[in-house]
Amino acid sequence: MVGDSFILAYRIPNLLRRLAAEGSMTASFIPVFAHYLTDRERQDWKEFANRMFWTLSLVLAVVSVLGVVFSPLLIWAFTLGSTKVDAELATLLNRIMWPYLFFIGPAALLMAILNSFRSFAVPALAPVLLNVSVIAFSLFALRFRQPSVALAAGVLVGGMLQLAIQIPQAWKQGMNFRLGISFSHPGIRKVWRLMVPGFVGIGVAQINFAVDTLFATHCKPNGSLMSLQIADRVMELVLGGYAIAIATAILPMMSQQVAERNMAELKHTISFSLRLVSFITIPAMVGLVVLREPIIQVLFQHGRFNQESTRITAWALLFFSLGLPWFAVTKIIVPAFYSTHDTRTPVKVALVVMFANVLFNLLLLEPLQNGGPAASTSLAGMLNFSILYWVFRRRHGHLGTRAFLASLAKVSAAAALMGLACWFMLQISGFPDASSSVQRSLALQVTVLLSMLAVATGLYFALAWLFHCEELSDMYGIARRRRPVEAISGD
């Protein structure tokens, strides 16, 4: 119950972070900022960036205060009075973490600015500091009367660190952080106009996840919300480490291509990115599906996290994994709409997908229990990408669909053979047998799991080479270039 309470308390401000800060705000700001860099004087973009920074900070300060005041109501709204969550504890933790949004919003803006200048190292490092902070505070958690309070404080400090580490780099690029708040600045007004509908469009996955949260608090297995959070984190190791990295890199590039009216190059960038992301996420999906229990067992089955915890978490991971490729390619196609300043289409599609997600949850919650929200999210992700891809292709012409499907066929064949090999290795390893010697030693578990992953990875790349997958040579070429972003665009 404590774990579920913490996850719920963190998820509310984090939902707004993903929707507004790193979602619609970033996607709306970058195209406008790209035009300032291309068509305006240096002083113009500096003034725009500074005023956007302070105006956003003011808005998020107000939102954070409101979040603290109305925290009990928000906790009730996300649970509808479910007794599987400690509402009093969740409210306390939620109030501690609301100011995190105040720091992470400006940090996301600086990340967008630095990425627009092709500066990726510091922005990529910033999110790591959140994890470092939470881990550091967890070391002293048992000294607190309620250990979850220490983790909440770690989240807040992590947000501060993410902002602080990017300020010096932004200063070098020309920002002076001179105080200036303006809601009438033409650039800021354009960002707001794009951002308001984009709040729904870019964050459809997060809104669906909020819907899943509500359903998860009513699942029968205790710890269902925690199991969904852990399964989502494992799935996002791949999504965040690769798909989001590519999406972050190509949005400024696509915005610049639109500003230069180079639609042919824009479509090439989209097609190339879709194939590249699929090349990694499809075998990752297969690997997570087949090896989900050993992965959860090695990472989390310690202390009070027992075999039953592993079972219900692996069950949720199964259905999240099936949506991994769809989540990944959606990270590519949605920014494509925003780069063309089209925010209405993602919103319309998002509304359809949200209603579908609610329907999926209603149908799947009873038969699948905590797997129901995960399966619903994956189905919603598939529907979201399919509609958006069809609309973009219809409006802007061919995106190399035949080449994309041919690539998917080769990648899927290689991934299927790799998955079969994983299944055989899993039977031999002894992981399914809870009484085996492999289960008794963490060192042996880690060794066996890493060995299976290494063999599976090597086999997949060997099969990709055998099937003449072009993405294999593309990845090798990008890895050897000193400027991988330009390699993605084909320059």
Order of alpha helices (4+ residues) and beta strands (2+ residues): alpha-alpha-alpha-alpha-alpha-alpha-alpha-alpha-alpha-alpha-alpha-alpha-alpha-alpha-alpha-alpha-alpha-alpha-alpha-alpha-alpha-alpha-alpha
